[in-house]
Amino acid sequence: MSNFLCREGCGACCIALSISTPFPGMPAGKHAGVRCPHLDAEWRCRIYADPARPACCAGLKPDPEMCGTSRDEALAYLEELERQTRP
């Protein structure tokens, strides 16, 4: 179990990844590369503790490989992951 925590001011996973299920504010899901409408000005999720938060978001845990050492590295990693898993 990793003790790695989300990087303050990042939000990369809330931008780079697609979400195929409906959630509040996005009835058709979210396309990859689109900023989630629930990110606040400090890049934090406003629905983090809300049961309506998508399961894919709740299940995604920060990891050194995924997050890298900067927001740019995280975005690049997640964009590549999204590309590799595109249907």
PDB file of N, CA, C and O in Angstrom:
ATOM      1  N   MET A   1       0.846  -1.181   0.000  1.00  0.00           N
ATOM      2  CA  MET A   1       0.000   0.000   0.000  1.00  0.00           C
ATOM      3  C   MET A   1       0.887   1.238   0.000  1.00  0.00           C
ATOM      4  O   MET A   1       1.777   1.369   0.840  1.00  0.00           O
ATOM      5  N   SER A   2       0.648   2.128  -0.926  1.00  0.00           N
ATOM      6  CA  SER A   2       1.465   3.330  -1.064  1.00  0.00           C
ATOM      7  C   SER A   2       0.914   4.467  -0.204  1.00  0.00           C
ATOM      8  O   SER A   2      -0.299   4.619  -0.058  1.00  0.00           O
ATOM      9  N   ASN A   3       1.813   5.252   0.354  1.00  0.00           N
ATOM     10  CA  ASN A   3       1.430   6.452   1.092  1.00  0.00           C
ATOM     11  C   ASN A   3       1.554   7.689   0.219  1.00  0.00           C
ATOM     12  O   ASN A   3       1.501   8.812   0.719  1.00  0.00           O
ATOM     13  N   PHE A   4       1.719   7.488  -1.079  1.00  0.00           N
ATOM     14  CA  PHE A   4       1.871   8.596  -2.018  1.00  0.00           C
ATOM     15  C   PHE A   4       0.574   9.404  -2.050  1.00  0.00           C
ATOM     16  O   PHE A   4      -0.512   8.831  -2.140  1.00  0.00           O
ATOM     17  N   LEU A   5       0.680  10.718  -1.977  1.00  0.00           N
ATOM     18  CA  LEU A   5      -0.492  11.590  -1.956  1.00  0.00           C
ATOM     19  C   LEU A   5      -0.576  12.427  -3.228  1.00  0.00           C
ATOM     20  O   LEU A   5       0.426  12.660  -3.904  1.00  0.00           O
ATOM     21  N   CYS A   6      -1.789  12.874  -3.538  1.00  0.00           N
ATOM     22  CA  CYS A   6      -1.971  13.772  -4.676  1.00  0.00           C
ATOM     23  C   CYS A   6      -1.121  15.018  -4.492  1.00  0.00           C
ATOM     24  O   CYS A   6      -0.948  15.522  -3.382  1.00  0.00           O
ATOM     25  N   ARG A   7      -0.597  15.499  -5.610  1.00  0.00           N
ATOM     26  CA  ARG A   7       0.201  16.721  -5.608  1.00  0.00           C
ATOM     27  C   ARG A   7      -0.750  17.921  -5.566  1.00  0.00           C
ATOM     28  O   ARG A   7      -1.676  18.016  -6.371  1.00  0.00           O
ATOM     29  N   GLU A   8      -0.513  18.820  -4.634  1.00  0.00           N
ATOM     30  CA  GLU A   8      -1.319  20.047  -4.549  1.00  0.00           C
ATOM     31  C   GLU A   8      -1.260  20.798  -5.880  1.00  0.00           C
ATOM     32  O   GLU A   8      -0.192  20.932  -6.478  1.00  0.00           O
ATOM     33  N   GLY A   9      -2.407  21.281  -6.333  1.00  0.00           N
ATOM     34  CA  GLY A   9      -2.453  22.094  -7.536  1.00  0.00           C
ATOM     35  C   GLY A   9      -2.230  21.339  -8.830  1.00  0.00           C
ATOM     36  O   GLY A   9      -1.846  21.947  -9.829  1.00  0.00           O
ATOM     37  N   CYS A  10      -2.458  20.030  -8.847  1.00  0.00           N
ATOM     38  CA  CYS A  10      -2.195  19.236 -10.048  1.00  0.00           C
ATOM     39  C   CYS A  10      -3.457  19.079 -10.896  1.00  0.00           C
ATOM     40  O   CYS A  10      -3.616  19.782 -11.894  1.00  0.00           O
ATOM     41  N   GLY A  11      -4.344  18.182 -10.521  1.00  0.00           N
ATOM     42  CA  GLY A  11      -5.578  17.963 -11.266  1.00  0.00           C
ATOM     43  C   GLY A  11      -5.402  17.260 -12.596  1.00  0.00           C
ATOM     44  O   GLY A  11      -6.342  17.221 -13.390  1.00  0.00           O
ATOM     45  N   ALA A  12      -4.221  16.698 -12.869  1.00  0.00           N
ATOM     46  CA  ALA A  12      -3.960  16.066 -14.169  1.00  0.00           C
ATOM     47  C   ALA A  12      -4.954  14.952 -14.478  1.00  0.00           C
ATOM     48  O   ALA A  12      -5.430  14.847 -15.609  1.00  0.00           O
ATOM     49  N   CYS A  13      -5.269  14.129 -13.497  1.00  0.00           N
ATOM     50  CA  CYS A  13      -6.183  13.013 -13.750  1.00  0.00           C
ATOM     51  C   CYS A  13      -7.599  13.508 -14.036  1.00  0.00           C
ATOM     52  O   CYS A  13      -8.391  12.790 -14.648  1.00  0.00           O
ATOM     53  N   CYS A  14      -7.924  14.719 -13.604  1.00  0.00           N
ATOM     54  CA  CYS A  14      -9.246  15.294 -13.823  1.00  0.00           C
ATOM     55  C   CYS A  14      -9.348  16.003 -15.172  1.00  0.00           C
ATOM     56  O   CYS A  14     -10.395  16.546 -15.524  1.00  0.00           O
ATOM     57  N   ILE A  15      -8.257  15.990 -15.911  1.00  0.00           N
ATOM     58  CA  ILE A  15      -8.230  16.597 -17.242  1.00  0.00           C
ATOM     59  C   ILE A  15      -7.937  15.539 -18.305  1.00  0.00           C
ATOM     60  O   ILE A  15      -8.679  15.411 -19.278  1.00  0.00           O
ATOM     61  N   ALA A  16      -6.869  14.792 -18.121  1.00  0.00           N
ATOM     62  CA  ALA A  16      -6.354  13.913 -19.170  1.00  0.00           C
ATOM     63  C   ALA A  16      -7.261  12.728 -19.476  1.00  0.00           C
ATOM     64  O   ALA A  16      -7.369  12.315 -20.631  1.00  0.00           O
ATOM     65  N   LEU A  17      -7.905  12.183 -18.467  1.00  0.00           N
ATOM     66  CA  LEU A  17      -8.652  10.941 -18.650  1.00  0.00           C
ATOM     67  C   LEU A  17     -10.089  11.176 -19.090  1.00  0.00           C
ATOM     68  O   LEU A  17     -10.709  12.181 -18.741  1.00  0.00           O
ATOM     69  N   SER A  18     -10.605  10.220 -19.868  1.00  0.00           N
ATOM     70  CA  SER A  18     -12.016  10.247 -20.245  1.00  0.00           C
ATOM     71  C   SER A  18     -12.822   9.527 -19.169  1.00  0.00           C
ATOM     72  O   SER A  18     -12.299   8.676 -18.450  1.00  0.00           O
ATOM     73  N   ILE A  19     -14.091   9.876 -19.070  1.00  0.00           N
ATOM     74  CA  ILE A  19     -15.028   9.204 -18.163  1.00  0.00           C
ATOM     75  C   ILE A  19     -16.224   8.825 -19.016  1.00  0.00           C
ATOM     76  O   ILE A  19     -16.877   9.699 -19.587  1.00  0.00           O
ATOM     77  N   SER A  20     -16.523   7.535 -19.113  1.00  0.00           N
ATOM     78  CA  SER A  20     -17.577   7.077 -20.016  1.00  0.00           C
ATOM     79  C   SER A  20     -18.958   7.054 -19.371  1.00  0.00           C
ATOM     80  O   SER A  20     -19.957   6.890 -20.071  1.00  0.00           O
ATOM     81  N   THR A  21     -19.033   7.214 -18.074  1.00  0.00           N
ATOM     82  CA  THR A  21     -20.324   7.177 -17.388  1.00  0.00           C
ATOM     83  C   THR A  21     -20.802   8.590 -17.069  1.00  0.00           C
ATOM     84  O   THR A  21     -19.992   9.494 -16.864  1.00  0.00           O
ATOM     85  N   PRO A  22     -22.125   8.778 -17.027  1.00  0.00           N
ATOM     86  CA  PRO A  22     -22.648  10.093 -16.662  1.00  0.00           C
ATOM     87  C   PRO A  22     -22.314  10.424 -15.205  1.00  0.00           C
ATOM     88  O   PRO A  22     -22.226   9.533 -14.361  1.00  0.00           O
ATOM     89  N   PHE A  23     -22.132  11.707 -14.925  1.00  0.00           N
ATOM     90  CA  PHE A  23     -21.948  12.161 -13.552  1.00  0.00           C
ATOM     91  C   PHE A  23     -22.435  13.600 -13.482  1.00  0.00           C
ATOM     92  O   PHE A  23     -22.669  14.210 -14.526  1.00  0.00           O
ATOM     93  N   PRO A  24     -22.595  14.163 -12.294  1.00  0.00           N
ATOM     94  CA  PRO A  24     -23.173  15.505 -12.184  1.00  0.00           C
ATOM     95  C   PRO A  24     -22.466  16.526 -13.082  1.00  0.00           C
ATOM     96  O   PRO A  24     -21.245  16.683 -13.035  1.00  0.00           O
ATOM     97  N   GLY A  25     -23.258  17.205 -13.889  1.00  0.00           N
ATOM     98  CA  GLY A  25     -22.722  18.220 -14.785  1.00  0.00           C
ATOM     99  C   GLY A  25     -22.226  17.688 -16.116  1.00  0.00           C
ATOM    100  O   GLY A  25     -21.958  18.467 -17.030  1.00  0.00           O
ATOM    101  N   MET A  26     -22.099  16.378 -16.239  1.00  0.00           N
ATOM    102  CA  MET A  26     -21.605  15.763 -17.483  1.00  0.00           C
ATOM    103  C   MET A  26     -22.472  14.529 -17.792  1.00  0.00           C
ATOM    104  O   MET A  26     -22.022  13.401 -17.591  1.00  0.00           O
ATOM    105  N   PRO A  27     -23.694  14.728 -18.272  1.00  0.00           N
ATOM    106  CA  PRO A  27     -24.602  13.599 -18.493  1.00  0.00           C
ATOM    107  C   PRO A  27     -24.125  12.601 -19.547  1.00  0.00           C
ATOM    108  O   PRO A  27     -24.590  11.462 -19.572  1.00  0.00           O
ATOM    109  N   ALA A  28     -23.211  13.013 -20.408  1.00  0.00           N
ATOM    110  CA  ALA A  28     -22.674  12.103 -21.426  1.00  0.00           C
ATOM    111  C   ALA A  28     -21.257  11.663 -21.086  1.00  0.00           C
ATOM    112  O   ALA A  28     -20.564  11.112 -21.942  1.00  0.00           O
ATOM    113  N   GLY A  29     -20.816  11.895 -19.862  1.00  0.00           N
ATOM    114  CA  GLY A  29     -19.442  11.578 -19.492  1.00  0.00           C
ATOM    115  C   GLY A  29     -18.515  12.716 -19.897  1.00  0.00           C
ATOM    116  O   GLY A  29     -18.967  13.815 -20.219  1.00  0.00           O
ATOM    117  N   LYS A  30     -17.218  12.442 -19.879  1.00  0.00           N
ATOM    118  CA  LYS A  30     -16.220  13.476 -20.162  1.00  0.00           C
ATOM    119  C   LYS A  30     -15.193  12.951 -21.151  1.00  0.00           C
ATOM    120  O   LYS A  30     -14.689  11.838 -20.996  1.00  0.00           O
ATOM    121  N   HIS A  31     -14.886  13.740 -22.157  1.00  0.00           N
ATOM    122  CA  HIS A  31     -13.849  13.373 -23.120  1.00  0.00           C
ATOM    123  C   HIS A  31     -12.464  13.589 -22.522  1.00  0.00           C
ATOM    124  O   HIS A  31     -12.271  14.452 -21.665  1.00  0.00           O
ATOM    125  N   ALA A  32     -11.519  12.806 -22.977  1.00  0.00           N
ATOM    126  CA  ALA A  32     -10.123  12.989 -22.572  1.00  0.00           C
ATOM    127  C   ALA A  32      -9.668  14.386 -22.962  1.00  0.00           C
ATOM    128  O   ALA A  32     -10.020  14.886 -24.030  1.00  0.00           O
ATOM    129  N   GLY A  33      -8.890  15.011 -22.098  1.00  0.00           N
ATOM    130  CA  GLY A  33      -8.358  16.335 -22.374  1.00  0.00           C
ATOM    131  C   GLY A  33      -9.282  17.477 -22.003  1.00  0.00           C
ATOM    132  O   GLY A  33      -8.922  18.643 -22.166  1.00  0.00           O
ATOM    133  N   VAL A  34     -10.468  17.158 -21.507  1.00  0.00           N
ATOM    134  CA  VAL A  34     -11.434  18.173 -21.095  1.00  0.00           C
ATOM    135  C   VAL A  34     -11.369  18.325 -19.578  1.00  0.00           C
ATOM    136  O   VAL A  34     -11.454  17.344 -18.840  1.00  0.00           O
ATOM    137  N   ARG A  35     -11.219  19.542 -19.136  1.00  0.00           N
ATOM    138  CA  ARG A  35     -11.180  19.798 -17.687  1.00  0.00           C
ATOM    139  C   ARG A  35     -12.530  19.438 -17.060  1.00  0.00           C
ATOM    140  O   ARG A  35     -13.580  19.846 -17.558  1.00  0.00           O
ATOM    141  N   CYS A  36     -12.495  18.684 -15.982  1.00  0.00           N
ATOM    142  CA  CYS A  36     -13.718  18.333 -15.270  1.00  0.00           C
ATOM    143  C   CYS A  36     -14.334  19.607 -14.695  1.00  0.00           C
ATOM    144  O   CYS A  36     -13.618  20.439 -14.137  1.00  0.00           O
ATOM    145  N   PRO A  37     -15.654  19.771 -14.823  1.00  0.00           N
ATOM    146  CA  PRO A  37     -16.285  20.985 -14.306  1.00  0.00           C
ATOM    147  C   PRO A  37     -16.259  21.068 -12.782  1.00  0.00           C
ATOM    148  O   PRO A  37     -16.594  22.107 -12.213  1.00  0.00           O
ATOM    149  N   HIS A  38     -15.868  19.992 -12.126  1.00  0.00           N
ATOM    150  CA  HIS A  38     -15.843  19.971 -10.663  1.00  0.00           C
ATOM    151  C   HIS A  38     -14.480  20.316 -10.079  1.00  0.00           C
ATOM    152  O   HIS A  38     -14.302  20.274  -8.862  1.00  0.00           O
ATOM    153  N   LEU A  39     -13.522  20.656 -10.925  1.00  0.00           N
ATOM    154  CA  LEU A  39     -12.230  21.134 -10.418  1.00  0.00           C
ATOM    155  C   LEU A  39     -12.393  22.584  -9.983  1.00  0.00           C
ATOM    156  O   LEU A  39     -12.925  23.408 -10.727  1.00  0.00           O
ATOM    157  N   ASP A  40     -11.934  22.888  -8.779  1.00  0.00           N
ATOM    158  CA  ASP A  40     -12.029  24.271  -8.316  1.00  0.00           C
ATOM    159  C   ASP A  40     -10.791  25.060  -8.758  1.00  0.00           C
ATOM    160  O   ASP A  40      -9.943  24.536  -9.480  1.00  0.00           O
ATOM    161  N   ALA A  41     -10.693  26.289  -8.333  1.00  0.00           N
ATOM    162  CA  ALA A  41      -9.589  27.163  -8.741  1.00  0.00           C
ATOM    163  C   ALA A  41      -8.231  26.670  -8.253  1.00  0.00           C
ATOM    164  O   ALA A  41      -7.199  27.032  -8.819  1.00  0.00           O
ATOM    165  N   GLU A  42      -8.225  25.848  -7.205  1.00  0.00           N
ATOM    166  CA  GLU A  42      -6.973  25.285  -6.674  1.00  0.00           C
ATOM    167  C   GLU A  42      -6.713  23.878  -7.218  1.00  0.00           C
ATOM    168  O   GLU A  42      -5.842  23.168  -6.716  1.00  0.00           O
ATOM    169  N   TRP A  43      -7.468  23.478  -8.241  1.00  0.00           N
ATOM    170  CA  TRP A  43      -7.320  22.173  -8.890  1.00  0.00           C
ATOM    171  C   TRP A  43      -7.704  21.017  -7.970  1.00  0.00           C
ATOM    172  O   TRP A  43      -7.121  19.936  -8.056  1.00  0.00           O
ATOM    173  N   ARG A  44      -8.672  21.235  -7.097  1.00  0.00           N
ATOM    174  CA  ARG A  44      -9.181  20.175  -6.222  1.00  0.00           C
ATOM    175  C   ARG A  44     -10.588  19.812  -6.654  1.00  0.00           C
ATOM    176  O   ARG A  44     -11.321  20.644  -7.188  1.00  0.00           O
ATOM    177  N   CYS A  45     -10.956  18.564  -6.418  1.00  0.00           N
ATOM    178  CA  CYS A  45     -12.285  18.073  -6.784  1.00  0.00           C
ATOM    179  C   CYS A  45     -13.328  18.566  -5.784  1.00  0.00           C
ATOM    180  O   CYS A  45     -13.207  18.340  -4.580  1.00  0.00           O
ATOM    181  N   ARG A  46     -14.357  19.245  -6.303  1.00  0.00           N
ATOM    182  CA  ARG A  46     -15.424  19.738  -5.430  1.00  0.00           C
ATOM    183  C   ARG A  46     -16.400  18.637  -5.031  1.00  0.00           C
ATOM    184  O   ARG A  46     -17.174  18.824  -4.092  1.00  0.00           O
ATOM    185  N   ILE A  47     -16.385  17.493  -5.719  1.00  0.00           N
ATOM    186  CA  ILE A  47     -17.308  16.407  -5.357  1.00  0.00           C
ATOM    187  C   ILE A  47     -16.552  15.193  -4.815  1.00  0.00           C
ATOM    188  O   ILE A  47     -17.057  14.072  -4.872  1.00  0.00           O
ATOM    189  N   TYR A  48     -15.355  15.409  -4.295  1.00  0.00           N
ATOM    190  CA  TYR A  48     -14.495  14.322  -3.818  1.00  0.00           C
ATOM    191  C   TYR A  48     -15.225  13.396  -2.847  1.00  0.00           C
ATOM    192  O   TYR A  48     -15.115  12.178  -2.983  1.00  0.00           O
ATOM    193  N   ALA A  49     -15.954  13.917  -1.891  1.00  0.00           N
ATOM    194  CA  ALA A  49     -16.629  13.095  -0.885  1.00  0.00           C
ATOM    195  C   ALA A  49     -18.082  12.798  -1.245  1.00  0.00           C
ATOM    196  O   ALA A  49     -18.800  12.186  -0.454  1.00  0.00           O
ATOM    197  N   ASP A  50     -18.516  13.216  -2.411  1.00  0.00           N
ATOM    198  CA  ASP A  50     -19.902  13.034  -2.839  1.00  0.00           C
ATOM    199  C   ASP A  50     -20.092  11.632  -3.413  1.00  0.00           C
ATOM    200  O   ASP A  50     -19.274  11.181  -4.215  1.00  0.00           O
ATOM    201  N   PRO A  51     -21.165  10.932  -3.012  1.00  0.00           N
ATOM    202  CA  PRO A  51     -21.407   9.594  -3.576  1.00  0.00           C
ATOM    203  C   PRO A  51     -21.650   9.613  -5.087  1.00  0.00           C
ATOM    204  O   PRO A  51     -21.544   8.574  -5.739  1.00  0.00           O
ATOM    205  N   ALA A  52     -21.972  10.772  -5.646  1.00  0.00           N
ATOM    206  CA  ALA A  52     -22.183  10.881  -7.093  1.00  0.00           C
ATOM    207  C   ALA A  52     -20.870  10.955  -7.865  1.00  0.00           C
ATOM    208  O   ALA A  52     -20.875  10.923  -9.095  1.00  0.00           O
ATOM    209  N   ARG A  53     -19.761  11.051  -7.164  1.00  0.00           N
ATOM    210  CA  ARG A  53     -18.447  11.065  -7.829  1.00  0.00           C
ATOM    211  C   ARG A  53     -18.289   9.756  -8.602  1.00  0.00           C
ATOM    212  O   ARG A  53     -18.572   8.687  -8.062  1.00  0.00           O
ATOM    213  N   PRO A  54     -17.843   9.823  -9.851  1.00  0.00           N
ATOM    214  CA  PRO A  54     -17.717   8.598 -10.648  1.00  0.00           C
ATOM    215  C   PRO A  54     -16.813   7.557  -9.983  1.00  0.00           C
ATOM    216  O   PRO A  54     -15.793   7.891  -9.380  1.00  0.00           O
ATOM    217  N   ALA A  55     -17.208   6.297 -10.108  1.00  0.00           N
ATOM    218  CA  ALA A  55     -16.432   5.195  -9.519  1.00  0.00           C
ATOM    219  C   ALA A  55     -15.006   5.172 -10.064  1.00  0.00           C
ATOM    220  O   ALA A  55     -14.067   4.848  -9.336  1.00  0.00           O
ATOM    221  N   CYS A  56     -14.842   5.515 -11.340  1.00  0.00           N
ATOM    222  CA  CYS A  56     -13.488   5.507 -11.907  1.00  0.00           C
ATOM    223  C   CYS A  56     -12.606   6.550 -11.233  1.00  0.00           C
ATOM    224  O   CYS A  56     -11.400   6.345 -11.100  1.00  0.00           O
ATOM    225  N   CYS A  57     -13.186   7.650 -10.813  1.00  0.00           N
ATOM    226  CA  CYS A  57     -12.419   8.679 -10.097  1.00  0.00           C
ATOM    227  C   CYS A  57     -12.090   8.206  -8.685  1.00  0.00           C
ATOM    228  O   CYS A  57     -10.958   8.345  -8.220  1.00  0.00           O
ATOM    229  N   ALA A  58     -13.083   7.652  -8.015  1.00  0.00           N
ATOM    230  CA  ALA A  58     -12.875   7.183  -6.646  1.00  0.00           C
ATOM    231  C   ALA A  58     -11.846   6.059  -6.596  1.00  0.00           C
ATOM    232  O   ALA A  58     -11.116   5.926  -5.614  1.00  0.00           O
ATOM    233  N   GLY A  59     -11.786   5.255  -7.645  1.00  0.00           N
ATOM    234  CA  GLY A  59     -10.860   4.127  -7.672  1.00  0.00           C
ATOM    235  C   GLY A  59      -9.447   4.484  -8.090  1.00  0.00           C
ATOM    236  O   GLY A  59      -8.524   3.696  -7.883  1.00  0.00           O
ATOM    237  N   LEU A  60      -9.264   5.652  -8.671  1.00  0.00           N
ATOM    238  CA  LEU A  60      -7.935   6.067  -9.122  1.00  0.00           C
ATOM    239  C   LEU A  60      -7.137   6.591  -7.942  1.00  0.00           C
ATOM    240  O   LEU A  60      -7.546   7.548  -7.284  1.00  0.00           O
ATOM    241  N   LYS A  61      -6.016   5.975  -7.678  1.00  0.00           N
ATOM    242  CA  LYS A  61      -5.170   6.364  -6.545  1.00  0.00           C
ATOM    243  C   LYS A  61      -3.855   6.930  -7.055  1.00  0.00           C
ATOM    244  O   LYS A  61      -3.297   6.419  -8.027  1.00  0.00           O
ATOM    245  N   PRO A  62      -3.353   7.976  -6.414  1.00  0.00           N
ATOM    246  CA  PRO A  62      -2.071   8.541  -6.841  1.00  0.00           C
ATOM    247  C   PRO A  62      -0.946   7.530  -6.700  1.00  0.00           C
ATOM    248  O   PRO A  62      -0.914   6.741  -5.755  1.00  0.00           O
ATOM    249  N   ASP A  63      -0.033   7.567  -7.644  1.00  0.00           N
ATOM    250  CA  ASP A  63       1.068   6.613  -7.693  1.00  0.00           C
ATOM    251  C   ASP A  63       2.276   7.339  -8.293  1.00  0.00           C
ATOM    252  O   ASP A  63       2.120   8.118  -9.234  1.00  0.00           O
ATOM    253  N   PRO A  64       3.468   7.095  -7.766  1.00  0.00           N
ATOM    254  CA  PRO A  64       4.650   7.796  -8.292  1.00  0.00           C
ATOM    255  C   PRO A  64       4.845   7.620  -9.795  1.00  0.00           C
ATOM    256  O   PRO A  64       5.250   8.563 -10.475  1.00  0.00           O
ATOM    257  N   GLU A  65       4.565   6.423 -10.330  1.00  0.00           N
ATOM    258  CA  GLU A  65       4.737   6.201 -11.769  1.00  0.00           C
ATOM    259  C   GLU A  65       3.769   7.069 -12.569  1.00  0.00           C
ATOM    260  O   GLU A  65       4.158   7.694 -13.556  1.00  0.00           O
ATOM    261  N   MET A  66       2.515   7.105 -12.142  1.00  0.00           N
ATOM    262  CA  MET A  66       1.491   7.863 -12.845  1.00  0.00           C
ATOM    263  C   MET A  66       1.692   9.370 -12.670  1.00  0.00           C
ATOM    264  O   MET A  66       1.549  10.129 -13.628  1.00  0.00           O
ATOM    265  N   CYS A  67       2.015   9.793 -11.484  1.00  0.00           N
ATOM    266  CA  CYS A  67       2.079  11.221 -11.163  1.00  0.00           C
ATOM    267  C   CYS A  67       3.404  11.869 -11.522  1.00  0.00           C
ATOM    268  O   CYS A  67       3.472  13.085 -11.706  1.00  0.00           O
ATOM    269  N   GLY A  68       4.462  11.066 -11.624  1.00  0.00           N
ATOM    270  CA  GLY A  68       5.766  11.616 -11.961  1.00  0.00           C
ATOM    271  C   GLY A  68       6.230  12.624 -10.924  1.00  0.00           C
ATOM    272  O   GLY A  68       5.878  12.536  -9.747  1.00  0.00           O
ATOM    273  N   THR A  69       7.023  13.579 -11.379  1.00  0.00           N
ATOM    274  CA  THR A  69       7.556  14.585 -10.460  1.00  0.00           C
ATOM    275  C   THR A  69       6.949  15.963 -10.694  1.00  0.00           C
ATOM    276  O   THR A  69       7.325  16.934 -10.038  1.00  0.00           O
ATOM    277  N   SER A  70       5.997  16.042 -11.645  1.00  0.00           N
ATOM    278  CA  SER A  70       5.363  17.331 -11.934  1.00  0.00           C
ATOM    279  C   SER A  70       4.000  17.098 -12.579  1.00  0.00           C
ATOM    280  O   SER A  70       3.682  15.990 -13.010  1.00  0.00           O
ATOM    281  N   ARG A  71       3.218  18.144 -12.636  1.00  0.00           N
ATOM    282  CA  ARG A  71       1.914  18.075 -13.296  1.00  0.00           C
ATOM    283  C   ARG A  71       2.087  17.731 -14.774  1.00  0.00           C
ATOM    284  O   ARG A  71       1.308  16.949 -15.321  1.00  0.00           O
ATOM    285  N   ASP A  72       3.099  18.305 -15.424  1.00  0.00           N
ATOM    286  CA  ASP A  72       3.342  18.022 -16.838  1.00  0.00           C
ATOM    287  C   ASP A  72       3.659  16.549 -17.062  1.00  0.00           C
ATOM    288  O   ASP A  72       3.177  15.954 -18.026  1.00  0.00           O
ATOM    289  N   GLU A  73       4.467  15.950 -16.178  1.00  0.00           N
ATOM    290  CA  GLU A  73       4.768  14.518 -16.297  1.00  0.00           C
ATOM    291  C   GLU A  73       3.505  13.690 -16.100  1.00  0.00           C
ATOM    292  O   GLU A  73       3.283  12.717 -16.821  1.00  0.00           O
ATOM    293  N   ALA A  74       2.684  14.062 -15.139  1.00  0.00           N
ATOM    294  CA  ALA A  74       1.435  13.340 -14.901  1.00  0.00           C
ATOM    295  C   ALA A  74       0.522  13.428 -16.120  1.00  0.00           C
ATOM    296  O   ALA A  74      -0.055  12.423 -16.536  1.00  0.00           O
ATOM    297  N   LEU A  75       0.388  14.615 -16.691  1.00  0.00           N
ATOM    298  CA  LEU A  75      -0.447  14.779 -17.883  1.00  0.00           C
ATOM    299  C   LEU A  75       0.071  13.925 -19.034  1.00  0.00           C
ATOM    300  O   LEU A  75      -0.716  13.270 -19.717  1.00  0.00           O
ATOM    301  N   ALA A  76       1.371  13.923 -19.257  1.00  0.00           N
ATOM    302  CA  ALA A  76       1.952  13.130 -20.346  1.00  0.00           C
ATOM    303  C   ALA A  76       1.695  11.643 -20.129  1.00  0.00           C
ATOM    304  O   ALA A  76       1.319  10.939 -21.066  1.00  0.00           O
ATOM    305  N   TYR A  77       1.892  11.161 -18.912  1.00  0.00           N
ATOM    306  CA  TYR A  77       1.673   9.743 -18.604  1.00  0.00           C
ATOM    307  C   TYR A  77       0.206   9.379 -18.837  1.00  0.00           C
ATOM    308  O   TYR A  77      -0.093   8.374 -19.481  1.00  0.00           O
ATOM    309  N   LEU A  78      -0.700  10.193 -18.315  1.00  0.00           N
ATOM    310  CA  LEU A  78      -2.126   9.895 -18.424  1.00  0.00           C
ATOM    311  C   LEU A  78      -2.632  10.034 -19.855  1.00  0.00           C
ATOM    312  O   LEU A  78      -3.503   9.270 -20.271  1.00  0.00           O
ATOM    313  N   GLU A  79      -2.108  10.987 -20.613  1.00  0.00           N
ATOM    314  CA  GLU A  79      -2.483  11.111 -22.025  1.00  0.00           C
ATOM    315  C   GLU A  79      -2.048   9.876 -22.806  1.00  0.00           C
ATOM    316  O   GLU A  79      -2.782   9.399 -23.671  1.00  0.00           O
ATOM    317  N   GLU A  80      -0.867   9.358 -22.509  1.00  0.00           N
ATOM    318  CA  GLU A  80      -0.395   8.139 -23.171  1.00  0.00           C
ATOM    319  C   GLU A  80      -1.248   6.946 -22.760  1.00  0.00           C
ATOM    320  O   GLU A  80      -1.590   6.118 -23.604  1.00  0.00           O
ATOM    321  N   LEU A  81      -1.591   6.842 -21.501  1.00  0.00           N
ATOM    322  CA  LEU A  81      -2.469   5.765 -21.029  1.00  0.00           C
ATOM    323  C   LEU A  81      -3.819   5.835 -21.736  1.00  0.00           C
ATOM    324  O   LEU A  81      -4.358   4.815 -22.165  1.00  0.00           O
ATOM    325  N   GLU A  82      -4.348   7.021 -21.851  1.00  0.00           N
ATOM    326  CA  GLU A  82      -5.622   7.217 -22.547  1.00  0.00           C
ATOM    327  C   GLU A  82      -5.494   6.791 -24.012  1.00  0.00           C
ATOM    328  O   GLU A  82      -6.386   6.133 -24.546  1.00  0.00           O
ATOM    329  N   ARG A  83      -4.393   7.162 -24.657  1.00  0.00           N
ATOM    330  CA  ARG A  83      -4.175   6.783 -26.060  1.00  0.00           C
ATOM    331  C   ARG A  83      -4.108   5.270 -26.205  1.00  0.00           C
ATOM    332  O   ARG A  83      -4.703   4.710 -27.126  1.00  0.00           O
ATOM    333  N   GLN A  84      -3.394   4.605 -25.309  1.00  0.00           N
ATOM    334  CA  GLN A  84      -3.220   3.153 -25.389  1.00  0.00           C
ATOM    335  C   GLN A  84      -4.509   2.381 -25.120  1.00  0.00           C
ATOM    336  O   GLN A  84      -4.659   1.251 -25.584  1.00  0.00           O
ATOM    337  N   THR A  85      -5.428   2.972 -24.385  1.00  0.00           N
ATOM    338  CA  THR A  85      -6.656   2.257 -24.020  1.00  0.00           C
ATOM    339  C   THR A  85      -7.875   2.733 -24.805  1.00  0.00           C
ATOM    340  O   THR A  85      -8.997   2.312 -24.524  1.00  0.00           O
ATOM    341  N   ARG A  86      -7.661   3.603 -25.781  1.00  0.00           N
ATOM    342  CA  ARG A  86      -8.761   4.098 -26.612  1.00  0.00           C
ATOM    343  C   ARG A  86      -9.356   2.930 -27.401  1.00  0.00           C
ATOM    344  O   ARG A  86      -8.620   2.119 -27.962  1.00  0.00           O
ATOM    345  N   PRO A  87     -10.701   2.846 -27.443  1.00  0.00           N
ATOM    346  CA  PRO A  87     -11.335   1.747 -28.217  1.00  0.00           C
ATOM    347  C   PRO A  87     -11.081   1.868 -29.708  1.00  0.00           C
ATOM    348  O   PRO A  87     -11.542   1.030 -30.483  1.00  0.00           O
TER     349      PRO A  87
END
